[in-house]
């Protein structure tokens, strides 16, 4: 059987390099010199510096919308002993080039799992004089480009047991009776707090769309609605809703939830069902902004 080719017209690129200097451009230049036929998709270069967990979340969420190709992912905290560099073929036919630090673990799952993995050890595919502190330019980018040019995957280095690949530390939601414990997975550009929860987790705690939710975060407690979108509450109000990737998110209409709740990536959050006696008035006072608002459980609040 012929070896599956890695040749691709697409290279996607995610990193924590930022856009304030020339690092991203240099890496893309390396790719273009080796594989001038490829088109590069910039997934994101504003991953919080050295935050592997956030990079992993972004890559996994983006994966279903990316073409099959070579995926270059670089969030590679510098240490005395580097994470090994790997190239991994996924069940969907894509190849991921990344440090083996959990950065691509969730994406591999989305892609249907790992079919084969190799360590990037073949120095002829690297830059001639690789820098110890810029592996993105000198190791990862050139190998990704060679793979996109059709170099067989097994030529990048020795084969690895996929079971030895680092999976990362993924926190799981915990449902206890009428409340659910979760964590902030990441803070997006708009200050929304994406949680490691899905609607099914809230429903397991008896929380339904339209309910008032008790939100505990950063040592404080709030009562907010569980609505369809942040646009279903007035400007300045806090809301629990689903984001475009179906994750439960805390948002503030026309504001930043990270500042209002004083919360960030990794912080614990508890969402609970607010119990009301039959016939009790459905009026709450928003602890977030101090202004009272009427909210009827079972209905989406007016915009």
C-alpha positions as CSV (number, residue, x, y, z in Angstrom):
1,X,0.0,0.0,0.0
2,X,1.3,3.4,-0.9
3,X,2.3,5.7,1.9
4,X,-0.3,8.5,2.3
5,X,1.0,11.8,1.1
6,X,1.3,14.8,3.4
7,X,1.3,17.2,0.5
8,X,-1.2,20.0,1.1
9,X,-2.2,23.4,-0.3
10,X,-3.0,24.5,3.2
11,X,-1.0,25.2,6.3
12,X,-2.9,26.6,9.3
13,X,-0.9,28.5,12.0
14,X,-1.8,29.2,15.6
15,X,0.7,30.7,18.1
16,X,1.2,32.9,21.1
17,X,3.7,35.1,19.2
18,X,1.4,38.1,19.0
19,X,1.4,40.7,16.3
20,X,3.6,43.4,17.8
21,X,6.8,42.2,16.1
22,X,8.1,40.1,13.2
23,X,8.0,36.6,14.6
24,X,4.8,35.5,12.8
25,X,6.0,37.0,9.5
26,X,9.4,35.2,9.8
27,X,7.8,31.8,10.4
28,X,5.5,32.4,7.4
29,X,8.4,33.4,5.3
30,X,10.2,30.2,6.2
31,X,7.2,28.2,5.1
32,X,6.8,30.2,1.9
33,X,10.5,29.7,0.9
34,X,10.2,25.9,1.3
35,X,6.6,25.4,0.0
36,X,5.7,28.5,-2.1
37,X,2.5,26.8,-3.3
38,X,0.8,26.8,0.1
39,X,-1.8,29.1,1.5
40,X,-1.5,29.9,5.1
41,X,-4.5,30.4,7.4
42,X,-3.7,32.4,10.6
43,X,-6.0,30.8,13.2
44,X,-4.8,33.1,16.0
45,X,-1.5,34.6,17.2
46,X,-2.9,36.3,20.3
47,X,-3.0,33.2,22.5
48,X,-2.0,34.4,26.0
49,X,1.7,34.1,26.3
50,X,2.8,30.5,27.1
51,X,-0.8,29.5,28.0
52,X,-1.0,26.0,26.5
53,X,-4.5,25.4,27.8
54,X,-6.0,28.4,26.1
55,X,-4.2,27.5,22.9
56,X,-5.5,24.0,23.1
57,X,-9.1,25.3,23.5
58,X,-8.8,27.7,20.5
59,X,-7.3,25.0,18.2
60,X,-10.0,22.5,19.1
61,X,-12.8,24.9,18.6
62,X,-11.4,26.1,15.3
63,X,-10.7,22.6,14.0
64,X,-14.1,21.8,12.4
65,X,-13.9,24.9,10.3
66,X,-10.4,24.4,9.0
67,X,-9.4,22.5,5.8
68,X,-7.7,19.2,5.9
69,X,-4.0,20.0,5.7
70,X,-0.9,20.7,7.8
71,X,-1.6,22.4,11.1
72,X,1.2,24.3,12.8
73,X,0.5,25.0,16.5
74,X,3.1,26.8,18.5
75,X,2.6,27.6,22.2
76,X,6.0,26.3,23.5
77,X,7.0,27.6,26.9
78,X,10.8,27.8,27.2
79,X,12.3,25.5,29.7
80,X,15.6,23.7,30.4
81,X,14.1,20.6,28.9
82,X,11.9,21.3,25.9
83,X,8.8,19.4,25.2
84,X,9.6,17.1,22.3
85,X,8.5,18.2,18.9
86,X,6.0,15.9,17.1
87,X,4.2,15.5,13.9
88,X,0.9,13.6,14.2
89,X,-1.5,12.3,11.6
90,X,-5.1,12.4,12.5
91,X,-8.0,10.2,11.4
92,X,-9.4,13.0,9.2
93,X,-6.1,13.0,7.2
94,X,-4.7,16.2,8.7
95,X,-1.2,16.4,10.1
96,X,-0.4,18.5,13.2
97,X,3.1,19.8,13.9
98,X,3.4,21.0,17.5
99,X,5.2,20.6,20.8
100,X,4.1,17.5,22.7
101,X,2.8,19.5,25.7
102,X,-1.0,19.0,25.3
103,X,-1.5,21.9,22.9
104,X,-3.0,19.7,20.2
105,X,-4.5,17.0,22.3
106,X,-8.2,18.2,22.2
107,X,-7.8,18.9,18.5
108,X,-6.7,15.4,17.8
109,X,-9.8,14.2,19.6
110,X,-12.0,16.4,17.4
111,X,-10.2,15.1,14.3
112,X,-11.2,11.5,15.2
113,X,-8.0,10.5,17.0
114,X,-4.4,9.9,16.3
115,X,-3.4,7.3,13.6
116,X,0.4,7.7,13.8
117,X,2.9,10.0,15.4
118,X,6.6,10.9,14.9
119,X,9.2,12.9,16.7
120,X,10.8,15.8,14.8
121,X,14.4,14.5,14.9
122,X,15.6,14.6,11.3
123,X,17.8,17.7,11.3
124,X,18.0,17.9,7.5
125,X,14.5,19.2,7.6
126,X,15.4,21.9,10.1
127,X,17.1,25.2,9.6
128,X,20.8,24.8,9.0
129,X,21.8,26.4,12.4
130,X,18.7,26.1,14.7
131,X,18.4,28.5,17.6
132,X,17.6,27.0,21.0
133,X,15.1,29.7,21.8
134,X,13.2,30.0,18.5
135,X,12.2,26.4,17.6
136,X,9.1,27.8,15.8
137,X,11.2,29.3,13.1
138,X,14.0,26.7,12.9
139,X,12.3,23.4,13.6
140,X,8.5,23.5,13.5
141,X,7.9,25.8,10.6
142,X,10.4,24.2,8.2
143,X,9.1,20.7,9.0
144,X,5.5,21.8,8.5
145,X,6.5,23.3,5.1
146,X,8.4,20.1,4.0
147,X,5.4,18.0,4.9
148,X,3.1,20.3,2.9
149,X,5.5,19.8,0.0
150,X,5.0,16.1,0.2
151,X,7.8,14.8,2.4
152,X,6.5,11.5,3.9
153,X,5.6,11.7,7.5
154,X,7.9,8.9,8.5
155,X,10.9,10.9,7.3
156,X,10.6,13.5,10.1
157,X,12.0,11.2,12.7
158,X,11.4,8.0,14.8
159,X,7.9,6.7,15.1
160,X,6.2,7.2,18.5
161,X,3.5,5.3,20.4
162,X,0.5,7.6,20.3
163,X,-0.3,6.5,23.8
164,X,2.8,8.4,25.0
165,X,1.6,11.7,23.6
166,X,0.7,14.2,26.3
167,X,-3.0,14.7,26.6
168,X,-3.0,17.9,28.7
169,X,-4.9,18.6,31.9
170,X,-8.6,19.0,31.1
171,X,-10.9,19.9,33.9
172,X,-14.3,18.2,33.9
173,X,-17.6,19.8,35.1
174,X,-19.1,18.4,38.3
175,X,-22.8,18.3,38.9
176,X,-24.0,18.2,42.5
177,X,-27.8,18.3,42.9
178,X,-29.1,21.6,41.7
179,X,-25.7,23.2,41.0
180,X,-22.7,22.6,38.7
181,X,-19.1,23.3,39.2
182,X,-17.0,24.4,36.3
183,X,-14.0,26.5,35.3
184,X,-13.3,29.4,33.0
185,X,-11.6,27.9,30.0
186,X,-10.6,31.2,28.4
187,X,-11.4,34.8,28.2
188,X,-12.0,36.0,24.6
189,X,-11.2,39.3,22.9
190,X,-14.5,40.8,24.2
191,X,-14.0,39.8,27.8
192,X,-16.5,36.9,27.7
193,X,-15.8,34.0,30.0
194,X,-16.1,30.7,28.2
195,X,-16.7,27.9,30.7
196,X,-15.9,24.2,30.4
197,X,-19.7,23.6,30.5
198,X,-22.4,22.7,28.0
199,X,-26.1,23.2,28.2
200,X,-26.5,19.5,29.1
201,X,-24.4,20.1,32.2
202,X,-26.8,22.9,33.3
203,X,-29.8,20.8,32.5
204,X,-28.4,18.0,34.6
205,X,-28.6,20.4,37.5
206,X,-32.2,21.3,36.7
207,X,-31.3,24.6,35.0
208,X,-33.3,25.4,31.9
209,X,-33.1,28.2,29.4
210,X,-34.9,31.2,30.8
211,X,-34.2,30.3,34.5
212,X,-32.6,32.7,36.9
213,X,-29.2,31.3,37.8
214,X,-27.1,31.8,40.9
215,X,-23.6,32.5,39.8
216,X,-20.7,32.2,42.2
217,X,-17.3,33.4,41.1
218,X,-14.3,35.2,42.7
219,X,-15.9,35.0,46.2
220,X,-19.1,36.8,45.2
221,X,-22.6,35.7,44.3
222,X,-24.9,37.0,41.6
223,X,-28.3,36.2,40.2
224,X,-28.4,36.4,36.4
225,X,-30.6,35.0,33.6
226,X,-29.8,32.0,31.5
227,X,-30.7,33.3,28.1
228,X,-30.1,32.6,24.4
229,X,-27.5,35.4,23.8
230,X,-26.0,38.4,25.5
231,X,-28.3,40.5,23.4
232,X,-31.3,39.3,25.3
233,X,-30.5,41.5,28.3
234,X,-30.1,45.3,28.5
235,X,-26.7,46.9,28.0
236,X,-24.6,46.5,31.1
237,X,-26.3,43.4,32.3
238,X,-24.6,40.1,33.0
239,X,-26.0,36.9,31.4
240,X,-25.2,33.2,31.2
241,X,-25.7,32.0,27.6
242,X,-24.3,29.7,24.9
243,X,-21.6,31.1,22.6
244,X,-21.2,30.3,18.9
245,X,-19.2,27.1,19.8
246,X,-22.0,25.9,22.0
247,X,-20.0,26.4,25.2
248,X,-21.7,28.0,28.2
249,X,-20.4,31.6,28.5
250,X,-20.7,34.4,31.0
251,X,-21.1,37.7,29.1
252,X,-22.0,41.3,29.8
253,X,-24.0,43.1,27.1
254,X,-21.8,46.0,25.9
255,X,-19.3,45.3,28.6
256,X,-16.6,42.9,29.7
257,X,-17.5,40.0,32.0
258,X,-13.9,39.4,33.0
259,X,-13.8,42.9,34.6
260,X,-17.2,42.8,36.1
261,X,-16.6,39.4,37.7
262,X,-12.9,39.9,38.2
263,X,-12.3,36.5,36.8
264,X,-9.8,34.9,34.4
265,X,-8.7,31.7,32.8
266,X,-8.7,28.7,35.2
267,X,-10.9,30.4,37.9
268,X,-13.7,28.2,39.3
269,X,-17.3,29.0,38.7
270,X,-20.5,27.5,40.3
271,X,-23.9,27.8,38.6
272,X,-27.0,26.9,40.6
273,X,-30.7,26.8,40.1
274,X,-32.6,29.5,42.0
275,X,-35.5,28.0,43.9
276,X,-38.7,30.0,44.2
277,X,-41.9,29.1,45.9
278,X,-45.0,28.9,43.8
279,X,-46.4,32.4,43.2
280,X,-43.3,34.1,44.5
281,X,-42.6,37.4,42.6
282,X,-40.0,36.8,39.8
283,X,-38.1,40.0,40.5
284,X,-34.4,40.0,41.2
285,X,-31.9,42.7,42.1
286,X,-28.8,42.5,39.9
287,X,-25.8,42.4,42.2
288,X,-23.6,43.1,39.2
289,X,-24.9,46.6,38.4
290,X,-27.1,47.3,41.4
291,X,-30.2,48.1,39.2
292,X,-33.4,46.0,39.7
293,X,-34.8,44.2,36.7
294,X,-37.8,42.0,36.2
295,X,-37.1,38.5,34.9
296,X,-39.7,35.7,34.6
297,X,-38.3,32.2,34.8
298,X,-39.2,30.2,31.7
299,X,-39.0,33.3,29.4
300,X,-36.1,34.9,27.7
301,X,-35.7,38.4,29.2
302,X,-36.5,41.3,26.9
303,X,-33.6,43.1,25.1
